[in-house]
Amino acid sequence: MNSEPFAYAANALSGPLLLLLAAFACLLAPLFIRALRGTQGVIALSAVLIVLAFLKRAPLVEISCFNGALLLTPASAYLWAFAFAVLAAVILLSLARPPAHEDSGGEYYFLLFMATLGLAALIAAGDLFTAFIALELLSLPLYALAGIRRSKPGLEAAYKYFMLGAFGSALTVMGIALLNAVYPDLAFAALMQAGAPDTLALAGFVLVIAGFAFKTALVPFHMWVPDAYEGAPTQISAFMGAAVKAGGVIVLWRLFRIFEFGPVREIFWWLAAVTAVAANLMALAQTGLKRLLAYSSIAHAGYLAVAFFGGQRGFEAVLYYLPVYAMATIGAFRPWPLSCSRWPGCRRWPGSSPSSSLFPRR
């Protein structure tokens, strides 16, 4: 590793480390310094803006960190900037309208940071073991964030999300176990060079794909999405819709590249086609806006999976699509002036004007 890649790796890894320090500062500092109570959102936003300000353009080489567990590439650098920008937008929404009780502010920002760190690790994962650990680091805080308000809809959403997420994790770890019985090295680069899989390895690949399809919300692994989006705070619904699926999409793309032909490509094709069509059909029957946007998010996951079949150019289209879709999603979940009476099942905030918001205050 020469000086330029080494300097970039140090700079790139300093960003997640700063976010980790900020997470613990939001959680613990107000307990010891009374003047910092209620300022966790400002601390969180300042840390994210500092990280974004010092991001550097990645060199056109692949940098292996921690014995290949993390791979720093131009694509991962781009997606890290995307994830941190979405985090900043969600924090801004949270400052404008706190999603949790003031006493839970530290826990809220701590969990939000940890979920983002899991997403960053998932984006840069170099092998299936790291991808699974990162997936759990991303998922566990989201289960808690879905029920952070401790309301009945929120707790129900968190419970359903946790149960279905646990099922998806079980599929993933079972698939990894089957693959580890066949391949000594589960790095994505090694799997690409391993040749055609036998029956046991094929079963392992199918289980791993199913597990990550849960996180990406591809049909028929989408059942958790409408309830989780509806019960979670609007800011967390925006975060799940805008950023979380990026990690699952990147891992699925790396698995997709392993197979140039065969039944696994057919599985990807049917997952993408059925998701894009079925989600839009199910959205037609929705009367609540958050559930409607949830099915829209599912349909967009199908569109992203369809792009895989365009090869490298298709993946480049995915990289362009993700931030554009994120801006549209955050804009959709953020209140904007529109007469609420046009939408069935939409309630206005108490005491607000007829054109104040699409969403109810929670």
SESEVEX-423631 format. One line per field, with one value per residue (C-alpha): residue number from 1; residue in three letters; x, y, z. Coordinates in pm, 1 decimal. Layout:
N
num	(NUM_...)
residuo	(ala_...)
u	(X_...)
v	(Y_...)
w	(Z_...)
END
This chain:
362
num	(1_2_3_4_5_6_7_8_9_10_11_12_13_14_15_16_17_18_19_20_21_22_23_24_25_26_27_28_29_30_31_32_33_34_35_36_37_38_39_40_41_42_43_44_45_46_47_48_49_50_51_52_53_54_55_56_57_58_59_60_61_62_63_64_65_66_67_68_69_70_71_72_73_74_75_76_77_78_79_80_81_82_83_84_85_86_87_88_89_90_91_92_93_94_95_96_97_98_99_100_101_102_103_104_105_106_107_108_109_110_111_112_113_114_115_116_117_118_119_120_121_122_123_124_125_126_127_128_129_130_131_132_133_134_135_136_137_138_139_140_141_142_143_144_145_146_147_148_149_150_151_152_153_154_155_156_157_158_159_160_161_162_163_164_165_166_167_168_169_170_171_172_173_174_175_176_177_178_179_180_181_182_183_184_185_186_187_188_189_190_191_192_193_194_195_196_197_198_199_200_201_202_203_204_205_206_207_208_209_210_211_212_213_214_215_216_217_218_219_220_221_222_223_224_225_226_227_228_229_230_231_232_233_234_235_236_237_238_239_240_241_242_243_244_245_246_247_248_249_250_251_252_253_254_255_256_257_258_259_260_261_262_263_264_265_266_267_268_269_270_271_272_273_274_275_276_277_278_279_280_281_282_283_284_285_286_287_288_289_290_291_292_293_294_295_296_297_298_299_300_301_302_303_304_305_306_307_308_309_310_311_312_313_314_315_316_317_318_319_320_321_322_323_324_325_326_327_328_329_330_331_332_333_334_335_336_337_338_339_340_341_342_343_344_345_346_347_348_349_350_351_352_353_354_355_356_357_358_359_360_361_362)
residuo	(met_asn_ser_glu_pro_phe_ala_tyr_ala_ala_asn_ala_leu_ser_gly_pro_leu_leu_leu_leu_leu_ala_ala_phe_ala_cys_leu_leu_ala_pro_leu_phe_ile_arg_ala_leu_arg_gly_thr_gln_gly_val_ile_ala_leu_ser_ala_val_leu_ile_val_leu_ala_phe_leu_lys_arg_ala_pro_leu_val_glu_ile_ser_cys_phe_asn_gly_ala_leu_leu_leu_thr_pro_ala_ser_ala_tyr_leu_trp_ala_phe_ala_phe_ala_val_leu_ala_ala_val_ile_leu_leu_ser_leu_ala_arg_pro_pro_ala_his_glu_asp_ser_gly_gly_glu_tyr_tyr_phe_leu_leu_phe_met_ala_thr_leu_gly_leu_ala_ala_leu_ile_ala_ala_gly_asp_leu_phe_thr_ala_phe_ile_ala_leu_glu_leu_leu_ser_leu_pro_leu_tyr_ala_leu_ala_gly_ile_arg_arg_ser_lys_pro_gly_leu_glu_ala_ala_tyr_lys_tyr_phe_met_leu_gly_ala_phe_gly_ser_ala_leu_thr_val_met_gly_ile_ala_leu_leu_asn_ala_val_tyr_pro_asp_leu_ala_phe_ala_ala_leu_met_gln_ala_gly_ala_pro_asp_thr_leu_ala_leu_ala_gly_phe_val_leu_val_ile_ala_gly_phe_ala_phe_lys_thr_ala_leu_val_pro_phe_his_met_trp_val_pro_asp_ala_tyr_glu_gly_ala_pro_thr_gln_ile_ser_ala_phe_met_gly_ala_ala_val_lys_ala_gly_gly_val_ile_val_leu_trp_arg_leu_phe_arg_ile_phe_glu_phe_gly_pro_val_arg_glu_ile_phe_trp_trp_leu_ala_ala_val_thr_ala_val_ala_ala_asn_leu_met_ala_leu_ala_gln_thr_gly_leu_lys_arg_leu_leu_ala_tyr_ser_ser_ile_ala_his_ala_gly_tyr_leu_ala_val_ala_phe_phe_gly_gly_gln_arg_gly_phe_glu_ala_val_leu_tyr_tyr_leu_pro_val_tyr_ala_met_ala_thr_ile_gly_ala_phe_arg_pro_trp_pro_leu_ser_cys_ser_arg_trp_pro_gly_cys_arg_arg_trp_pro_gly_ser_ser_pro_ser_ser_ser_leu_phe_pro_arg_arg)
u	(0.0_168.8_124.4_-176.6_-409.2_-291.1_-367.4_-708.1_-790.1_-697.5_-913.7_-1206.4_-1207.3_-1180.5_-1534.2_-1710.8_-1489.1_-1598.9_-1962.9_-1904.6_-1762.7_-2055.0_-2300.0_-2157.9_-2137.8_-2510.9_-2585.4_-2357.6_-2251.9_-2593.6_-2587.2_-2279.3_-2306.7_-2647.6_-2598.5_-2584.1_-2927.7_-3154.0_-2861.4_-2801.6_-2949.2_-2710.8_-2414.6_-2524.4_-2573.6_-2239.2_-2056.1_-2215.7_-2143.0_-1777.6_-1750.2_-1906.5_-1678.1_-1361.5_-1458.1_-1202.5_-1235.5_-1128.1_-832.5_-915.0_-789.7_-942.5_-801.7_-831.1_-864.8_-863.9_-750.2_-1014.1_-1310.3_-1365.6_-1298.6_-1262.6_-1345.8_-1474.9_-1825.1_-1809.7_-1677.6_-1965.1_-2220.0_-2070.0_-2114.2_-2470.1_-2545.7_-2399.2_-2593.5_-2918.5_-2831.2_-2783.0_-3120.8_-3294.1_-3131.6_-3256.2_-3609.6_-3569.7_-3460.1_-3761.1_-4003.8_-3856.0_-3975.3_-3913.8_-3965.6_-3698.1_-3568.5_-3510.7_-3319.2_-2979.0_-3092.8_-3256.2_-2943.3_-2722.6_-2935.2_-2950.1_-2569.7_-2522.6_-2763.2_-2568.2_-2238.5_-2389.0_-2499.0_-2149.4_-1992.3_-2244.6_-2164.2_-1789.7_-1810.0_-1555.5_-1689.4_-2013.7_-1918.0_-1858.5_-2177.2_-2382.2_-2234.8_-2293.1_-2649.8_-2718.5_-2556.0_-2788.5_-3101.7_-3095.3_-3101.0_-3381.1_-3596.9_-3564.3_-3607.9_-3934.8_-4081.6_-3891.5_-4216.0_-4345.5_-4689.5_-4904.9_-4860.2_-4487.3_-4437.9_-4643.8_-4430.0_-4108.5_-4230.7_-4326.0_-4004.4_-3799.5_-3972.1_-3946.1_-3593.2_-3489.7_-3629.6_-3430.6_-3114.8_-3169.5_-3190.5_-2871.7_-2665.6_-2791.9_-2687.7_-2344.3_-2300.2_-2377.5_-2139.2_-1864.7_-1896.9_-1809.2_-1578.1_-1292.5_-1293.4_-1620.2_-1475.4_-1679.1_-1367.9_-1292.4_-1651.9_-1638.9_-1338.1_-1473.6_-1646.0_-1994.1_-2150.3_-2265.1_-2607.4_-2511.3_-2347.3_-2642.1_-2877.8_-2651.4_-2653.1_-3033.2_-3068.6_-2824.5_-3005.2_-3337.1_-3194.3_-3069.0_-3391.3_-3566.4_-3355.8_-3402.2_-3779.1_-3814.7_-4145.8_-4231.6_-3995.0_-4160.3_-4421.0_-4256.1_-4232.7_-4589.9_-4636.3_-4287.0_-4322.9_-4668.9_-4581.1_-4233.2_-4173.8_-4187.3_-3815.7_-3724.1_-3959.4_-3774.4_-3438.1_-3547.7_-3690.2_-3401.3_-3084.8_-3130.5_-3204.6_-2875.7_-2674.9_-2889.8_-2879.8_-2496.8_-2465.2_-2721.3_-2528.1_-2208.4_-2390.9_-2549.6_-2208.5_-2098.2_-2342.6_-2313.6_-2602.6_-2811.4_-3102.3_-2976.9_-3004.3_-3356.6_-3434.9_-3305.2_-3512.2_-3835.7_-3767.3_-3713.4_-4009.9_-4259.7_-4149.8_-4185.4_-4532.4_-4688.1_-4588.4_-4756.3_-5071.1_-5082.8_-5029.6_-5355.4_-5557.1_-5390.8_-5574.0_-5298.1_-5012.9_-4733.9_-4844.0_-4871.4_-4515.2_-4403.3_-4530.5_-4367.7_-4038.4_-4088.9_-4153.7_-3835.4_-3638.1_-3764.8_-3653.6_-3304.7_-3286.2_-3388.4_-3083.4_-2854.5_-2919.5_-2754.1_-2414.6_-2164.9_-2359.4_-2668.7_-2482.7_-2367.6_-2733.6_-2812.2_-2547.6_-2712.0_-3063.3_-3005.9_-2943.3_-3214.8_-3460.2_-3343.4_-3418.3_-3763.7_-3832.5_-3724.9_-3930.2_-4231.2_-4203.3_-4137.6_-4456.4_-4516.1_-4805.8_-5087.8_-5454.2_-5500.2_-5859.5_-5743.8_-5614.1_-5837.6_-5716.9_-5496.8_-5541.3_-5425.9_-5242.6_-5462.9_-5485.0_-5320.3_-5435.4_-5592.7_-5269.8_-5015.1_-4911.0_-4981.0_-4891.9_-5039.0_-4829.7_-4699.6)
v	(0.0_322.0_656.8_785.4_486.7_464.0_833.1_793.1_484.1_669.9_965.7_744.5_537.3_849.2_945.8_641.1_665.9_1027.2_922.7_649.0_904.9_1138.1_852.6_794.6_1170.4_1204.1_911.4_980.7_1347.0_1487.6_1248.0_1421.5_1775.6_1923.1_2210.0_1960.5_1814.2_1875.0_1954.9_1600.0_1685.4_1977.5_1759.1_1487.5_1725.4_1898.2_1564.0_1454.2_1787.1_1766.9_1415.8_1530.9_1834.6_1625.3_1347.3_1298.8_1155.4_791.7_682.6_455.6_146.3_-103.0_-65.4_-370.3_-304.9_-549.6_-845.7_-787.9_-744.2_-391.6_-280.2_91.4_163.3_467.6_314.3_260.7_616.6_752.4_548.8_645.9_1011.3_927.5_753.2_1038.3_1297.9_1107.9_1090.6_1469.1_1521.8_1289.6_1471.4_1802.8_1660.3_1535.9_1878.9_2039.2_1790.9_1563.2_1205.1_1091.4_1225.9_1467.7_1212.2_966.7_1212.2_1063.8_708.9_819.4_977.1_696.2_433.8_643.4_669.5_297.7_210.0_437.8_278.0_-63.9_63.1_197.6_-136.9_-324.1_-106.4_-171.8_-538.3_-757.0_-1096.6_-1257.1_-1271.4_-896.3_-836.6_-1037.8_-861.2_-524.4_-627.4_-700.0_-373.0_-196.2_-390.9_-400.2_-19.6_8.1_-234.6_-4.7_313.2_183.9_174.8_471.2_656.9_360.9_406.1_104.7_133.9_189.6_-109.3_-327.2_-212.7_-280.2_-627.9_-724.5_-578.8_-768.4_-1103.3_-1089.1_-946.1_-1233.4_-1477.3_-1305.8_-1317.6_-1688.1_-1752.4_-1552.3_-1729.2_-2070.6_-1986.1_-1867.6_-2194.6_-2398.8_-2190.9_-2218.4_-2596.0_-2576.7_-2274.2_-2203.8_-1833.0_-1637.3_-1313.8_-1189.5_-1188.4_-1551.2_-1658.8_-1505.9_-1722.7_-2041.8_-2167.6_-2314.7_-2400.1_-2750.5_-2829.0_-2749.7_-2420.0_-2326.7_-2381.0_-2160.0_-1882.0_-1895.7_-1864.7_-1573.0_-1396.1_-1449.2_-1304.7_-988.0_-964.5_-917.8_-609.4_-476.1_-550.6_-751.6_-934.8_-1178.3_-1069.4_-730.0_-807.6_-599.4_-277.8_-132.7_-189.8_-68.5_248.2_319.7_266.8_421.5_796.1_970.4_1053.0_686.8_584.1_831.5_690.1_331.9_426.9_645.5_480.3_135.2_-47.4_77.1_-169.2_-464.9_-363.3_-349.8_-697.5_-841.0_-687.4_-856.8_-1189.5_-1134.0_-1084.9_-1431.7_-1595.8_-1526.8_-1763.3_-2033.2_-2060.2_-1789.5_-1526.7_-1647.6_-1605.8_-1247.9_-1179.6_-1304.0_-1120.9_-794.6_-831.7_-949.3_-677.8_-396.1_-509.7_-649.6_-357.7_-105.6_-317.7_-348.7_27.8_90.6_-46.0_173.3_460.2_571.3_777.4_610.8_267.2_401.5_533.0_200.5_11.2_273.1_196.2_-175.5_-107.9_99.0_-191.8_-393.0_-122.1_-127.8_-506.3_-485.0_-263.2_-553.1_-709.6_-410.7_-520.9_-258.2_16.8_-95.9_-75.0_276.4_361.8_225.5_453.8_751.8_634.6_594.0_961.8_1087.6_841.4_936.2_1304.9_1216.2_986.6_1236.8_1501.6_1270.1_1187.5_1548.7_1758.9_1994.5_2229.3_2037.6_2018.0_1707.5_1669.6_1530.1_1213.7_956.5_848.2_1155.3_1357.8_1714.4_1823.3_1961.9_2337.7_2352.4_2513.7_2301.7_2309.2_2255.2_1894.4_1554.9_1369.2_1367.8_1488.7_1196.3)
w	(0.0_-111.7_57.5_-137.2_-79.7_281.7_340.7_179.4_388.4_707.6_605.6_501.5_821.3_1037.9_929.9_1077.5_1388.3_1438.2_1401.8_1660.3_1904.5_1831.7_1898.3_2245.8_2306.1_2230.3_2459.9_2755.8_2761.4_2870.6_3167.3_3309.1_3166.5_3239.7_2991.6_2702.5_2768.1_2471.5_2241.8_2114.0_1775.0_1727.3_1831.5_1588.3_1295.9_1361.0_1358.5_1031.1_861.0_971.6_825.1_497.4_481.7_506.9_266.6_-10.2_-357.2_-361.6_-576.6_-870.2_-688.8_-448.1_-97.4_127.7_501.3_793.4_586.2_319.6_555.4_421.6_63.6_-2.7_-365.9_-555.8_-540.0_-162.7_-111.8_-319.1_-124.2_210.8_115.6_10.9_344.2_551.4_349.6_409.3_779.8_787.5_619.6_868.6_1161.1_1020.0_1004.3_1360.6_1481.9_1315.1_1470.4_1740.8_1683.1_2040.6_2392.4_2509.3_2761.5_2472.4_2253.1_2336.4_2264.9_1938.8_1791.1_1923.5_1747.9_1429.8_1422.6_1485.9_1204.8_969.1_1072.1_998.4_658.6_586.2_682.1_467.5_165.9_199.8_309.1_135.9_242.5_353.2_722.6_735.9_535.4_784.9_1090.7_923.8_838.7_1205.3_1314.2_1071.6_1162.9_1543.2_1592.5_1336.1_1535.1_1836.6_1632.6_1485.0_1838.2_1986.2_2065.3_2268.3_2113.6_2032.0_1649.3_1694.5_1923.5_1689.4_1395.2_1588.8_1688.4_1332.9_1193.8_1453.1_1394.5_1015.3_1035.4_1260.9_1005.7_728.9_943.5_1007.0_632.9_576.4_842.1_727.9_371.7_490.5_683.3_371.4_161.6_423.4_403.5_32.2_2.4_245.6_155.9_150.5_13.2_-281.9_-504.3_-414.8_-477.7_-826.2_-908.8_-751.0_-1064.8_-1104.9_-766.1_-678.5_-531.2_-170.3_-264.8_-483.0_-189.4_22.4_-236.9_-261.0_119.7_136.1_-147.5_31.4_352.6_185.6_-15.8_321.7_391.4_38.2_58.3_-259.7_-304.1_-139.9_140.1_181.5_447.6_719.5_517.2_524.9_899.1_987.9_779.1_918.9_1285.9_1288.7_1324.4_988.5_1005.1_1053.6_772.4_549.2_658.6_591.2_253.7_139.8_269.9_419.0_96.4_-52.6_155.7_56.6_-309.3_-309.0_-154.3_-396.7_-686.3_-567.4_-543.0_-884.3_-1046.8_-936.0_-1178.6_-1549.2_-1622.8_-1457.3_-1213.2_-978.0_-1253.3_-1317.8_-947.6_-961.4_-1270.9_-1114.6_-788.1_-977.4_-1214.7_-953.4_-708.9_-962.5_-1075.2_-755.7_-532.9_-762.0_-778.1_-398.0_-365.9_-552.7_-260.3_5.6_174.7_413.9_273.0_470.7_353.3_-2.0_16.0_166.7_-136.8_-357.7_-181.6_-248.6_-618.3_-644.8_-498.4_-794.7_-1036.6_-881.9_-917.0_-1283.8_-1347.6_-1250.0_-1588.4_-1755.9_-1627.1_-1516.4_-1691.7_-1505.3_-1172.9_-1261.4_-1321.5_-972.8_-822.3_-995.1_-907.0_-532.3_-437.3_-671.3_-520.8_-170.0_-232.8_-364.8_-68.3_195.6_18.5_17.3_386.8_477.8_510.2_220.6_140.1_-22.7_52.1_266.7_156.4_-178.5_-14.8_155.6_497.0_542.9_860.2_918.5_1225.8_1502.5_1477.8_1137.3_818.8_541.9_341.2_619.3_577.9_431.3_747.4_1100.8_1390.8_1595.2)
END
